[in-house]
Amino acid sequence: MTLAFVYVWKHKISLKWYIGSRTRKNCHPNDGYICSSKIVNPLIKKNCNEWERTIIATGEPNDMIALEVELLNLFYLCYRDWE
């Protein structure tokens, strides 16, 4: 059974974050998936105690992709306005 999800990884020290989604067939929040980022993934693996993952939502794959895009656009718009 596929249970797609949107997640955020937060670096506890710097408070930097990474938002992503997992939609692969048969995925679920506890399948061991970290993220697809070639930058963030090794950082998490190297110092996993410095990172915290939160599942934001679960649902249908198309809905989770749409939510990820919506969140990233929202943060982009907020950041752009801060500059």
Secondary structure, 3 states (H helix, E strand, C coil): CCCEEEEEEEECCCCCEEEEEECCCCCCCCCCCCCCCCCHHHHHHHCHHHEEEEEEEEECHHHHHHHHHHHHHHHHHHHHHHC
